[in-house]
């Protein structure tokens, strides 16, 4: 037994623990900010490098100059993607939590209905849901004589929030079911109603279980936002296409798309690393 | 959730009926103070995006001119071939000026304004080394094209090339320069302006005789064609030809002189 760990012994300054390479989990050694950065730089050098060298010989502007010039527009359009993803996530999360709670309802009718809705949206292709939303929802709705405009990107937000809702519903169902039944029983013995138990005891405990998959879902959703360009929303993919045709440079296609990829990578990578960290912190220790 | 979708669908229908029952479109536009025009943002130099994120090009000039003649602001909505007519039908946009070819099928869906404001035909851009001489030379060869172009079917039926269709011009031209196809089937107007201005096409040519001339039309919703709004648009296009405004804007945007514009100008002046 390590005497240093026993309470009541004289405090002794233990030798500083050396951080061994083997102490770091393998996935952290392979996938961290440094390796990601190195990967990104390698990407840029291999893809943009050759065209850069060619461009220097030609009198035309270099690829890097062009990318640099378009950066403000790309940043703006990318911000739009982020906005779409955040809004879809917010709507989907709220609806999904509700649907998830309904999935564990004691009434079998409600439970079954919630299950059907969840399965329907969880197993439909995102693009198909998007198409439906774009086609079914009118561009403006007349409510009580007031016309509320419904631009394409709002429809896209709704379209993307449907699968998010379904995934979230499944996460919630799993999380609620994973809470030990003793929690329910003790709440009942203290006179809590079912609603109170759910709101004050069960749901708060599900947060840490749902958080990592929720963040993963967000990263996936962000990477899915270019889908909305297909339904005519002017986000970063549409802008890239417009930029490519405005420049009419044949050698620009690959570097430009790679540049967009980098934007998504830099945005999503920290999210997935943070998720990994949270997952390890909250992992069930037996 | 399903219920919500149903309610939204029901609302959609009521909104649609309400839209159809509205009075004169011209008055609506003036009351709203803005004209919403569907334009292309990926068809340089007719409609494209500048580095500052502004839209520019011949058709953007036209859209702005229509708005200023009506005394309203202009709102430009980027459209693509697959959604421009839907947007117009839904009422999302008031006017389409988006390189849209005038043909009988489309006339059943949207109101094509006469006279036509522009015209283009079908041709290919190919490396000089391929040495194409006639349309027949394309038979059995891989030819790049754009998805949804009206001339794809006609060219396939007549000359039997294997079409490799891409979603956008950048992808198609990239495939052409990489040698994935022997030629790129497209509008002769675009090819001419590219060959004239871009150094990267120095080894390319437009070897064939332009076929299947298509007049381009600006379009209004079908029910507006004979209403004051449609008539007003027709007068504006006539005036563009008469005053030489189109010829001037064409040259200003760096597009090769168009015989069609000259012909119309001579006809109407």
Contacts between the chains, C-beta under 8 A, distances in Angstrom:
chain1	res1	chain2	res2	distance
A	58	B	199	7.9
A	60	B	199	7.0
A	60	B	200	8.0
A	69	B	51	4.7
A	70	B	51	6.2
A	72	B	52	8.0
A	72	B	53	7.3
A	73	B	49	7.4
A	73	B	51	7.0
A	73	B	52	7.5
A	73	B	53	4.4
A	76	B	53	6.7
A	95	B	1	6.9
A	99	B	1	7.5
A	117	B	1	5.5
A	117	B	2	6.6
A	121	B	1	7.6
A	136	B	5	7.0
A	136	B	8	6.6
A	136	B	9	5.5
A	136	B	12	6.4
A	137	B	8	5.6
A	137	B	12	6.4
A	138	B	11	7.1
A	138	B	12	4.1
A	138	B	15	4.5
A	138	B	16	6.5
A	138	B	90	6.9
A	139	B	90	5.3
A	139	B	91	6.6
A	139	B	92	4.4
A	140	B	15	6.4
A	140	B	91	7.7
A	141	B	8	7.9
A	141	B	11	5.1
A	141	B	12	7.6
A	141	B	15	5.5
A	142	B	11	7.8
A	142	B	14	6.7
A	142	B	15	5.0
A	142	B	18	5.1
A	143	B	11	7.6
A	147	B	15	7.9
A	162	B	1	7.5
A	165	B	1	7.1
A	232	B	79	7.2
A	232	B	80	6.8
A	232	B	83	4.8
A	232	B	87	7.8
A	234	B	78	5.8
A	238	B	41	7.8
A	238	B	78	7.1
A	239	B	49	7.3
A	241	B	42	5.6
A	241	B	168	5.2
A	241	B	170	6.7
A	242	B	41	4.5
A	242	B	42	5.1
A	242	B	48	6.8
A	242	B	49	4.2
A	242	B	78	7.3
A	243	B	49	6.3
A	244	B	42	7.9
A	244	B	168	7.3
A	244	B	169	7.9
A	244	B	170	3.7
A	245	B	42	4.2
A	245	B	43	6.9
A	245	B	44	5.6
A	245	B	48	6.3
A	245	B	168	6.9
A	245	B	169	5.1
A	245	B	170	5.8
A	246	B	42	7.9
A	246	B	44	5.5
A	246	B	48	4.3
A	246	B	49	5.1
A	246	B	50	6.9
A	246	B	51	7.9
A	248	B	44	6.0
A	248	B	169	7.8
A	248	B	170	8.0
A	248	B	173	7.5
A	248	B	194	6.6
A	248	B	198	5.9
A	248	B	200	8.0
A	249	B	200	6.8
A	250	B	170	7.8
A	250	B	173	5.2
A	250	B	174	5.4
A	250	B	176	7.9
A	250	B	177	4.5
A	250	B	200	5.9
A	251	B	200	7.9
A	252	B	170	7.5
A	253	B	170	5.2
A	253	B	171	6.9
A	253	B	174	4.5
A	254	B	174	7.9
